[in-house]
């Protein structure tokens, strides 16, 4: 397994949904964390080891696929109070720049949630490259980034009797990504 991005890894890749996770963490009632994920997404990635800034990511997430292991909560998150899936069925990320220092890939791009686009930078660690038993060339990356949900127009909340609010403004996005190199790349 290789742990360095080299020119041999250059090419176009597809995110392997079955072996990847795109999730989030929010504080609930100011005392616990609720974790969730999106079970349906797709993405195309281009890797250029010599010119990391030429690398790119195009990711689309199906908001309907949100899963926090609680049907009532998932329904509320799909509703207008939060993600408004009826009017905004996808979340997208389109990269605009990339930098790699040998250990960390800093991926900058436009994150669009609920029709609002904000520029973010997500640091990713390169977890390695390998060829699986089926001959597929794979790359692994992990990263996380905190956003303010209010920046995306998601402001619903409820005050607690003890002070504070039911749902944190800070949401930590989590990415565990397995890429499969396209056959013609």
Secondary structure, DSSP 4 states (H G I P E B T S, - for coil): -B-S--GGG-EEEEE-GGG-EEEEEEEETTTEEEEEEES-EEEEEEE-SS-GGG-EEEEEEEGGGEE-S-HHHHHHHHSTTTT-TTT--EEEEEEEEEEE-SSEEEEEEEEEETTEEEEEEEEEEEEEEEE-TTS-EEEEEEEEEEEEGGGGT-----B-TTSSBSEEEEEEEEEEEEEEE-TT-
